[in-house]
Amino acid sequence: MIVQDKVAVVYGAGGAIGGAVARAFAREGAKLFLTGRHLARVEAVAKDIVSTGGSAEAAEVDALDEQAVDRHLQSVMDQAGRVDISFNAVGVPNARILGVPLAELDAEQFSLPITSYATSYFLTARLAARRMIPSKSGVIMTVTALPSRTGTRLNGGYGPAQAAKEALTRDLSAELAPQGIRVVGLRPHGMPETSTMREVFDAKASGMTWEQFQEYLASTTHPRRVMALDEVANMAVFMASDKASGMTGTTVNLTMGSLDD
């Protein structure tokens, strides 16, 4: 168990990626504190973890509310004494920001994902760092996507938002690594298991069936298949563990060849 007894806080734990990462952390021995805006979804993940012998607590936390994040982290400190891992898997509903050409998109809708994704990551990372600095130890993580590095159509401000998160990962690492804190990201692509990909399909894949859209996603990768949530979650565990102690200030390319390094 490579993260045995590590204290991990997962933001967006009620979502597909956050839930998968939380379960993977639990399988490898971490003590989980799960958060999200929809408590019922987060509680379902926590219940699943506990039912298989893991440790997890659920809380309703809006990751864009600085005071709510701070209060929750302080409660984690009060209970567990430290925060070892902070994983931000917070998503922004895409229905209103996808499918519209940039030339026709208004500024408010363009900036919505940029502001939301970057601010959420900044708040959760900064507040976790404040708890990690005294012990000179910890790992801060997030998840981005392929549009951070390559041009895509009809994504509004989604690509710039993911690029901003990757830049923030580098900047956080530059400041925090000398204090023993690693900052890393994961960049998967095209997972039909997530609701996000279904929203992309609904907004952009006119003329295709859902099956054809999945085949298209698979065709863009080297192995001609899409990545599974468990593969992303397993990489998250490895990157959070001491086995990845040399990795910081970078985003791991999990696009399976869809994006060249």
TIPATOR-132053 format. One line per 2 residues: number of its first residue (from 1); their letters; for each residue x, y, z of C-alpha. Coordinates in steps of 0.001 Angstrom, whole numbers. Layout:
<recs>
NUM = a = X:Y:Z ~ ... .
</recs>
This chain:
<recs>
1 = mi = 0:0:0 ~ 1966:2931:-1308 .
3 = vq = -12:5717:386 ~ -651:3874:3638 .
5 = dk = -1896:6234:6381 ~ -1573:9313:4156 .
7 = va = -4268:11934:4784 ~ -5850:12856:1465 .
9 = vv = -8433:15546:715 ~ -10277:15150:-2589 .
11 = yg = -12278:18021:-4044 ~ -14974:17065:-6531 .
13 = ag = -15129:13567:-5051 ~ -18701:13083:-6231 .
15 = ga = -17645:13222:-9877 ~ -16349:10376:-12002 .
17 = ig = -12647:11246:-11797 ~ -12723:12431:-8183 .
19 = ga = -14613:9332:-7084 ~ -12271:6982:-8920 .
21 = va = -9211:8701:-7463 ~ -10694:8585:-3961 .
23 = ra = -11373:4844:-4238 ~ -7861:4213:-5539 .
25 = fa = -6303:6191:-2683 ~ -8403:4197:-211 .
27 = re = -7353:860:-1716 ~ -3748:1882:-1142 .
29 = ga = -4297:2748:2508 ~ -4985:6491:2574 .
31 = kl = -7390:8145:4984 ~ -9879:10090:2847 .
33 = fl = -11684:13369:3440 ~ -14050:13814:503 .
35 = tg = -15765:17015:-533 ~ -18118:18303:-3180 .
37 = rh = -21007:20678:-3760 ~ -23531:17823:-3847 .
39 = la = -23271:15998:-532 ~ -25324:12964:-1541 .
41 = rv = -22883:12079:-4324 ~ -19881:12495:-2052 .
43 = ea = -21530:10431:682 ~ -22158:7630:-1807 .
45 = va = -18426:7459:-2597 ~ -17507:7570:1101 .
47 = kd = -20009:4807:1885 ~ -18554:2650:-883 .
49 = iv = -15032:3128:478 ~ -16032:2358:4060 .
51 = st = -17973:-740:2968 ~ -14774:-2212:1563 .
53 = gg = -12763:-1501:4701 ~ -11409:1930:3838 .
55 = sa = -11514:5209:5748 ~ -13513:8116:4340 .
57 = ea = -15536:11069:5553 ~ -17787:13230:3379 .
59 = ae = -18459:16953:3583 ~ -20321:19500:1495 .
61 = vd = -17752:22071:379 ~ -17887:24543:-2504 .
63 = al = -14294:24678:-3765 ~ -14887:28252:-4960 .
65 = de = -15751:29365:-1415 ~ -12455:30210:283 .
67 = qa = -13891:30236:3788 ~ -15640:26890:3286 .
69 = vd = -12425:25280:2020 ~ -10444:26759:4897 .
71 = rh = -12939:25600:7539 ~ -12969:22094:6128 .
73 = lq = -9170:21861:6000 ~ -8975:23044:9581 .
75 = sv = -11408:20292:10578 ~ -9153:17782:8808 .
77 = md = -6172:19119:10741 ~ -8118:18896:13988 .
79 = qa = -9036:15261:13318 ~ -5987:13886:11522 .
81 = gr = -3235:16306:12493 ~ -1997:16939:8954 .
83 = vd = -2821:17049:5242 ~ -553:14915:3050 .
85 = is = -2387:15026:-288 ~ -4702:17605:-1853 .
87 = fn = -6374:16474:-5086 ~ -8558:18906:-7032 .
89 = av = -10938:17148:-9438 ~ -13498:19943:-9477 .
91 = gv = -15401:20291:-12735 ~ -17559:22984:-14267 .
93 = pn = -20753:21948:-16102 ~ -20042:22275:-19802 .
95 = ar = -23521:22533:-21287 ~ -23406:26348:-21560 .
97 = il = -19777:26696:-22654 ~ -19522:24073:-25396 .
99 = gv = -20700:24028:-28971 ~ -20542:27778:-29659 .
101 = pl = -17938:29196:-32086 ~ -15533:31626:-30427 .
103 = ae = -16595:34351:-32844 ~ -20128:34078:-31484 .
105 = ld = -19355:33472:-27786 ~ -19928:36283:-25302 .
107 = ae = -17141:37284:-22933 ~ -18917:36120:-19790 .
109 = qf = -19371:32569:-21065 ~ -15805:32507:-22381 .
111 = sl = -14324:33552:-19039 ~ -16539:31341:-16861 .
113 = pi = -14443:28150:-17063 ~ -11165:30069:-16896 .
115 = ts = -12171:31845:-13710 ~ -13830:28841:-12097 .
117 = ya = -11218:26167:-12795 ~ -8200:28343:-12028 .
119 = ts = -9681:29908:-8892 ~ -10802:26576:-7458 .
121 = yf = -7369:25058:-7986 ~ -5643:28137:-6587 .
123 = lt = -7772:28204:-3424 ~ -7504:24502:-2632 .
125 = ar = -3768:24444:-3378 ~ -2938:27592:-1439 .
127 = la = -4894:26594:1638 ~ -3448:23077:1600 .
129 = ar = 68:24492:1201 ~ -357:26561:4336 .
131 = rm = -970:23328:6267 ~ 1880:21469:4549 .
133 = ip = 4631:24087:4852 ~ 5233:23616:8615 .
135 = sk = 5915:19885:8099 ~ 7815:20482:4831 .
137 = sg = 5924:17642:3205 ~ 2907:17116:974 .
139 = vi = 1608:16632:-2552 ~ -792:18992:-4335 .
141 = mt = -2494:17570:-7423 ~ -5089:18349:-10060 .
143 = vt = -6414:17026:-13350 ~ -6515:18829:-16704 .
145 = al = -7284:17749:-20280 ~ -5897:17597:-23817 .
147 = ps = -7216:21063:-24877 ~ -4644:22603:-22529 .
149 = rt = -1973:21913:-25151 ~ -3650:21619:-28538 .
151 = gt = -6225:23560:-30505 ~ -9769:22239:-30368 .
153 = rl = -13072:23436:-31762 ~ -16170:24686:-29973 .
155 = ng = -14676:24435:-26482 ~ -15139:28067:-25470 .
157 = gy = -12763:28941:-22641 ~ -12243:25314:-21598 .
159 = gp = -8819:24972:-23252 ~ -7455:28223:-21799 .
161 = aq = -8793:27133:-18383 ~ -6850:23873:-18474 .
163 = aa = -3731:25660:-19713 ~ -4031:28070:-16793 .
165 = ke = -4166:25165:-14352 ~ -1045:23623:-15849 .
167 = al = 782:26949:-15605 ~ -322:27242:-11985 .
169 = tr = 1041:23752:-11288 ~ 4458:24895:-12512 .
171 = dl = 4353:28131:-10529 ~ 3191:26456:-7333 .
173 = sa = 5976:23916:-7628 ~ 8606:26602:-8196 .
175 = el = 7612:28215:-4910 ~ 6741:25149:-2830 .
177 = ap = 9249:22481:-3891 ~ 12070:24066:-1851 .
179 = qg = 9783:23569:1150 ~ 9306:19863:501 .
181 = ir = 5942:20079:-1279 ~ 5449:18514:-4692 .
183 = vv = 2888:19839:-7182 ~ 1845:17656:-10114 .
185 = gl = -1035:17309:-12540 ~ -2591:14570:-14659 .
187 = rp = -3766:15160:-18234 ~ -6088:12376:-19456 .
189 = hg = -8184:12509:-22608 ~ -11429:11116:-23922 .
191 = mp = -12962:8985:-21169 ~ -16561:8065:-22068 .
193 = et = -17078:6950:-18450 ~ -17251:10610:-17414 .
195 = st = -20286:12849:-17754 ~ -18010:15497:-19296 .
197 = mr = -17467:13435:-22427 ~ -21187:12895:-22793 .
199 = ev = -21661:16674:-22596 ~ -18986:17125:-25274 .
201 = fd = -20801:14605:-27455 ~ -24163:16298:-26961 .
203 = ak = -22713:19720:-27805 ~ -20294:18937:-30612 .
205 = as = -20756:15519:-32216 ~ -23682:16227:-34528 .
207 = gm = -24109:13516:-37132 ~ -22455:10850:-34956 .
209 = tw = -23955:8240:-32705 ~ -22542:7850:-29195 .
211 = eq = -20834:4634:-30336 ~ -19284:6389:-33327 .
213 = fq = -18062:9195:-31090 ~ -16344:6686:-28797 .
215 = ey = -14740:5051:-31828 ~ -13501:8467:-32934 .
217 = la = -11930:9133:-29523 ~ -10219:5751:-29617 .
219 = st = -8890:6417:-33124 ~ -6908:9436:-31881 .
221 = th = -4794:7335:-29481 ~ -1810:5109:-30255 .
223 = pr = -3373:1888:-28857 ~ -6704:2716:-30527 .
225 = rv = -8644:2613:-27298 ~ -9826:5121:-24748 .
227 = ma = -8340:5466:-21293 ~ -10220:3984:-18343 .
229 = ld = -10938:5871:-15140 ~ -9056:3238:-13143 .
231 = ev = -5914:3947:-15170 ~ -6082:7636:-14299 .
233 = an = -6801:6844:-10659 ~ -3898:4406:-10405 .
235 = ma = -1543:7024:-11826 ~ -2854:9538:-9291 .
237 = vf = -1945:7144:-6473 ~ 1535:6568:-7866 .
239 = ma = 2181:10293:-8331 ~ 1011:11009:-4782 .
241 = sd = 3276:8322:-3344 ~ 6904:8557:-2278 .
243 = ka = 7777:6405:-5311 ~ 7256:9545:-7434 .
245 = sg = 9394:11743:-5183 ~ 11331:13124:-8159 .
247 = mt = 8219:14409:-9949 ~ 7131:17998:-9409 .
249 = gt = 6240:21036:-11484 ~ 4855:18947:-14320 .
251 = tv = 1636:17536:-15756 ~ 1731:13857:-16646 .
253 = nl = 606:13202:-20222 ~ -2074:10491:-20098 .
255 = tm = -3496:11145:-23567 ~ -2185:7782:-24825 .
257 = gs = -394:9403:-27749 ~ -3159:11813:-28730 .
259 = ld = -813:14610:-27685 ~ 2921:14443:-28294 .
261 = d = 5289:15673:-25600 .
</recs>
